[in-house]
Structure formats: C-alpha cells, structure tokens
C-alpha cells in the first residue's frame, strides 16, 4: 500500500512538472489558492471583447437642403470608421438626400462639416448603399432582421454573425420615442427594440453600440431589452439637439453639436489605442453640447470601462503586414528572382518562427535532431501510473472495509 501511494504521489508530481513545462503561463489562470488572483482571472476573461469582425450602419433620415448638417453628420462618422479600419464592405451607408448635387450647393459635388471647408466628406471614395427614397423604415428593419427580397445584392445586406460588433449611428429629426424618415414616416423606439430582439435571437450580433443624434434622442433606447447593447444619445427626453455652427457661403448649418464633439475625440484616435468608451463619455460637456447627453449601459454587462472605442469604431485586424517576406528556402537554396515593376509591394505571408526567436524557443514535441521527443511519452506514462496507483488504493480500501 505504501509503495502504491508513493508511486501515485511521484506520478502526480511528474505530471505537474511536465504540465508546467508545456504551459507555464496557464497555471494561475486555471486555479490559484489566492482568491483575488482567481477573481482577476475571471474578470479578465469577461473583460475581453471576443468579437472577430466589425460593422457600421450609418443612417441619415432627413431630406431637403436645410438638413445639410444631418448628411454631414453621417458622412463624418463614415470617414472616421473607415480611417480606423472598417472597410466599405462592412459599412451600410444610408443617405436620404444628395445635398452634394443640390442646385443650391455653391460647391457642387462636395459636403463639408466645417466652415473652413478643410475636408470634402463626399469626395471620390464614398460608397452609398441606400440613397434617396430607398431610405425607408421598411428597408431599415429588413436590413437589421435580414429579411430581404432575393434580388437585394450582398452590398445592401448586413452579413453579421454572433461574433460581430455593430455600430449603429442615426441622425435626423425626432421626438419622444420616434424618429422621422424623410418627413414622410416614422420609426418608433419599439420598432428598433424589436428589431434588435430579432437580431439577438438569430445570433446576428455580439455587441451593439447605438448612437443617435436628434431631439429627445434618449427616448429612442428606452424600450431596448436585448443583451449586450450600449447606447448614447445627444439629448435626454424633453430636450432638443442643436447645430454647432453654419457656413455663411453654404448658407446652412454644417454639423450638429453632439456629433461635432464626438469627432473632436474620435479624430485623435488611431487603430489599437486603449481609449475606452468611458473616456469617450466623460469627454461630453453639457455646456458645449447645449443639452444633456444620455447613456444607457444596464444591458451591457462588460461595462463602458472595459470596452474600447475601437471595439465599435475600428476594425479587427486578422493579418500581419510585413515590409519584407520571410525566406522559406532551405539553407543554400536560392529563391528565384522576381522582376520589379517599379512600385513597392507588401507581402502578406504566414509568420514563420526564426531561429533564436521566442516562438522557436518554446517547448517542441520534436527534438532538434529530428527524433521524437520523450516529453509526450513521459507525460502519458505519468498519467497512466497515477490512475493505476489511485485504483490500487481504492481496491485495498474496499477489501479492508
């Protein structure tokens, strides 16, 4: 009995030693006698975003020349998310009017969000998915729920899944729990809430950030009930949302205050910056926006402190761009030369561990001489020996009893 007990203890120690050699960094994550360490590991797990792709749905619901600022609001956010890494293929842009081609536009084919006219938001690199009378409540709901006519092209579909983080930005004229579409119809807070509910049931999102710039904007997220939704609004119920400034030559206001002050923060960020949603919300100043911004986070268990701005406004990078390609040839073998075409190129190749690097120094299952390593055999043998020792102890105790 003593021999079997000692052998079981020895086998378990050998398992622990081998386990630490294979995975030295996971023991504390699996279990620790320190309660605080365990809690920190759990908090760290739930604090990670866990999404694999980003989408943006940007909606301007206003028509007519005097609503120029709403078009500029939407195009400003469009330029921001593109700069931070979300491609056009993952952006759904809905513009109710084409003010760039309006006869009253003194600067044809342009849209500006600043009286200095530093940046043409319309430019030549813009993809509008829904334009003019295509921007309707029905098309918006169909976009969210995925219930399209078979003839609708992929470019007009929200092709998300349960690993998608989605930014929803909406701007226009609204009131208590409604937002007008082109002064012809309205969408209610119940409509959007139920559409998000269907998206959750169909596993069409991982997390949602809903941002809206309109009068009484906070009333539009009152009815939300689906999990993992964070929301921000330009004004509380009963308050108006105001424009920031006008361009005397264009003759109308060119941007709203809430969007303007969001851009002041967002335009300073780069992809990967550790700037949290809490930092963004703390940048809101009531005296500057001229209304009280609304925030709702009770449906968002990760918390605004653990969510980065780029989790919604940026794109997930799943490739590594290198300036030089890794050589895959064996020593002494020359690679065929490739004629240059007079322009630089960037190769996107799998990352290959180089001798002496940290990755190549990790424990390998094959010895450097080409022979199989004994480590897997020892681990397996120790596990079998430990099981056999425990079974022998169990049988002996059963006989004695």
Secondary structure, DSSP 4 states (H G I P E B T S, - for coil): -HHHHHHHHHHHHHHHHHHHHH-TTSHHHH--S-HHHHHHHHHHHHHS----EEEEEEEE---SGGGHHHHHHHHHHHHHHHHTT--GGGEEEEES--GGG-TT-SSTT---SSTT----SSSSS---SEEGGG--HHHHHHHHHT---TTS-GGGS----TTEEEEEEEES-EETTEEEETTTEEEEHHHHHHHHHHHHHTT--SEEEEEEESTTGGGGGTT--SSSEEEEESS-TT----EEEEETTTTEEEEEHHHHHHHHHHTT--TT---BHHHHHHT--HHHHSS--EEE-TT-TT-TTT-BTHHHHS----S--BSSPPP-SPTTPPPPP----SS---B-----PPTTSTTTTS--SB-TTSSBPSHHHHHHHHHHHHHHHHHHHHHHHHHH-
